Amino acid sequence: MKSIRVFILAILILSFGGCSSSSSLNPLSLLTGNSWALNTLLGQGLDLSKFSQGIPSLSFLEGGRLAGFAGCNNFSGGFSLEGTGLKLDPGAMTKKACPGTGEDEFMAALSQVKNFKVGKDQLTLLDGAKELMSFVPKED
């Protein structure tokens, strides 16, 4: 009888121990595990008329590479992480003429990113406590 109690106690301890480790997710794996579509810009919903060619997106790739679409032009550069600190370098960008101001607003906000919050269903890019933009996983 005593051995059954010890066995049940051991199972409970292992079960609860497993739960705590799965709740602490690696931010890098969440960033690189999705392509992200822009959801809000400067704390407001998207004005789709500013992005006539499509909704901007970001992809964080292995090796610190960054790729994205700014609403008209594509870009490819890099990113670096230090804790919750994030530095984005859009790098090279195509140079198509683009109607509207959405792409310029998106790229200006991207250059101000200093930190982030990420979960399974949302990425928020911040300048300190100020929300610059949020993204949701991109549907292919």
N, C-alpha and C positions, 0 to 999 in steps of 0.2 A: 504494500500500500504506500509506504514511504517513497519507494522508487518511482511510483506513478506520479506522485506529487512533484518530485524533483524533475521528472521528465516534462510534465506540463508547464512547470515554472520556466524550465530552459526554453521550451517552445515559445512561450509568451515573451521572454526577454529577447530572443532572436527576432521575433515578429516586430516588436516595437523598435528595436535597433535598426531593422531594415527600413522601416517607415521614415525614420529621421534622416537617413542618408539619401533617400530618393527625393526628399523635399528640398534639398539644397542643390539646385541645378547650376551647372557651369554656364555663366553668361556667354562665353565664347562659343560654346556648342549651340546655344540658342540663337546667337547672331548668325552663325554660319549654317545653321540648319534650315533656314528659310530665305526666300527672296521676299523683300518687303515692299509693299505698295503704299504710297503716301495717303494718309487718312485726314490729317489736319495740318495746317501751316500757320504758324504764329498764333496758336490758340483758337483758330477759327476753322470751320469746315471748308472744304475745297470749293472754290469757284471754278467749275469745270470749263467755263468759257476762257479762262486764262491758260488752259492746257489743251489746246485744240488737237494736238498730235497724240495725246494720251496722258495717263496719270504717271507722274514720276515714280521711280522705283530704285531700290538699292539692293545689292547683293554683296555680302561679306564672304569672301572666298578664302580658302586655305592660304597660308603663308602671308597673311596680312594684306591681301589684295582686295581692292574695292572696285566694283563695277556698277554702273547705274544708267538710268535714263532720266533726263531732267525735264521732260515734257516735250522736247523737240530734238535735242541732241543727246548722244550717248557719251559717257565718260568712263575712264578707267584709270585708277590710281591705287592708293593704299590707305590702310588704317593701322592705328596702334592703340593698344589697351594698356592701362595701368590702373588696376582696381576698377573703380567705376569711371575713371577718366578715359575719354575717347578722343582721339585726334583723327580727323578725316582729311585726306588729301585727294581731291577728285582727279588730279593729274591731267592727262590728255583728254581733250573734248573735241568732238566733231564740230563743224562750224556752219551748219545750215542756218539760213535766215529764219527767224521764228516770229510768228505773230504773237502779240500780247506780252504781258509782263511776268507771267507765271514762272517761266524758266529762270529769269533773273532773280526773282524773289526766292525761289527754291535754292539756287546756288548761293545767294547771300546768306540765307539761314544756315545752310550746310557748312559754310566757312566759320560760323560762330560756335559750332558744337564743341563742348568741353566735357560733357559727361552724358550718361544715359541710364535708362531703366529698361529692363527687358523681361518679358514673361513669355509664356507660350503663345499668347494671342496678340501681343502688342509690344512694339518698340517705341520708346519715347526718347528723342534727342533733346538735350537740354544745354543751356548756358547757365551753369549754376543751378538756381531754383527755377529759372524762367524756361518754360516749355517752348521750344522752337518748332518742333514738328513731331507728329506721331505717325507710325506705320502699322499696318496689319499684314499678316502673311499674304503674299501674292498668290492668287489663284491662276493656275496655268491653263 
